[in-house]
Amino acid sequence: MDDYVKLRIQEIPIEIKQSFLKTKQVWKCESEFDFLYGYYVGKIEEGALHYLQKATRASAGSYVDLFEIRGVIEAHRADLRDAIKRSVPT
């Protein structure tokens, strides 16, 4: 799980440059960084859940604790913030 989160964080700058050119204008957000941080936390949670379900071939309710997934993501909070900050033009 930890390796999956690290890999996803490494991919974020490329995704932002390709996909989120005018986030602030489109979503009418006060802070583009806050929007992208929340977006990527959600995307990583979703991907991690899918990854674990495939790995265990089981339902999410019986083997996966979503708070554990969030904990792994939050353990890499600084890396996630840095990846987004590098990608968002100031």
C-alpha positions as CSV (number, residue, x, y, z in Angstrom):
1,M,0.0,0.0,0.0
2,D,2.8,2.4,0.9
3,D,4.5,1.8,-2.4
4,Y,1.3,2.4,-4.3
5,V,0.8,5.8,-2.6
6,K,4.4,6.8,-3.3
7,L,4.0,5.8,-7.0
8,R,0.8,7.8,-7.3
9,I,2.4,10.9,-5.7
10,Q,5.2,10.7,-8.2
11,E,2.7,10.8,-11.1
12,I,0.8,13.8,-9.8
13,P,2.9,16.6,-11.4
14,I,2.5,15.1,-14.9
15,E,-1.2,14.7,-14.4
16,I,-1.7,18.2,-13.2
17,K,0.2,19.7,-16.1
18,Q,-1.8,17.6,-18.6
19,S,-5.3,17.9,-17.0
20,F,-5.7,20.9,-14.7
21,L,-4.8,23.9,-16.7
22,K,-7.5,26.3,-15.4
23,T,-8.8,24.7,-12.2
24,K,-9.5,27.9,-10.4
25,Q,-11.6,29.3,-13.1
26,V,-13.5,26.1,-13.9
27,W,-14.4,25.1,-10.3
28,K,-14.5,28.6,-8.9
29,C,-12.2,27.7,-6.1
30,E,-10.5,30.2,-3.9
31,S,-7.3,28.1,-3.8
32,E,-6.2,25.9,-6.6
33,F,-3.8,24.1,-4.3
34,D,-6.6,23.2,-1.8
35,F,-8.8,21.8,-4.6
36,L,-6.0,19.7,-6.0
37,Y,-4.9,18.4,-2.6
38,G,-8.5,17.2,-1.8
39,Y,-8.9,15.8,-5.3
40,Y,-5.7,13.8,-5.2
41,V,-6.4,12.5,-1.7
42,G,-9.7,11.2,-2.9
43,K,-8.2,9.7,-6.1
44,I,-5.4,8.0,-4.2
45,E,-7.9,6.6,-1.7
46,E,-10.1,5.3,-4.5
47,G,-7.1,3.7,-6.3
48,A,-5.8,2.2,-3.1
49,L,-9.1,0.6,-2.4
50,H,-9.3,-0.8,-5.9
51,Y,-5.7,-2.0,-5.6
52,L,-6.4,-3.8,-2.3
53,Q,-9.5,-5.4,-3.6
54,K,-7.7,-6.8,-6.6
55,A,-4.8,-8.0,-4.4
56,T,-7.0,-9.7,-1.8
57,R,-9.9,-10.7,-4.2
58,A,-12.3,-9.8,-1.5
59,S,-14.9,-7.2,-0.7
60,A,-13.9,-3.9,0.8
61,G,-16.0,-4.3,3.9
62,S,-14.3,-7.4,5.2
63,Y,-10.6,-6.7,4.8
64,V,-10.0,-3.0,4.1
65,D,-10.3,-0.3,6.7
66,L,-10.6,3.1,4.9
67,F,-9.1,4.9,7.8
68,E,-5.9,2.8,7.4
69,I,-5.8,3.9,3.7
70,R,-6.2,7.5,4.8
71,G,-3.5,7.0,7.4
72,V,-1.0,5.8,4.8
73,I,-1.9,8.8,2.6
74,E,-1.5,11.2,5.5
75,A,1.9,9.7,6.3
76,H,3.0,11.0,2.9
77,R,1.2,14.4,3.3
78,A,4.4,16.4,2.9
79,D,5.3,14.6,-0.3
80,L,1.8,15.1,-1.7
81,R,1.8,18.8,-0.9
82,D,5.2,19.2,-2.5
83,A,4.2,17.4,-5.7
84,I,1.2,19.6,-6.0
85,K,3.1,22.8,-5.2
86,R,5.7,22.0,-7.8
87,S,3.0,21.6,-10.4
88,V,0.8,24.6,-9.7
89,P,2.0,27.9,-11.3
90,T,2.2,30.7,-8.8
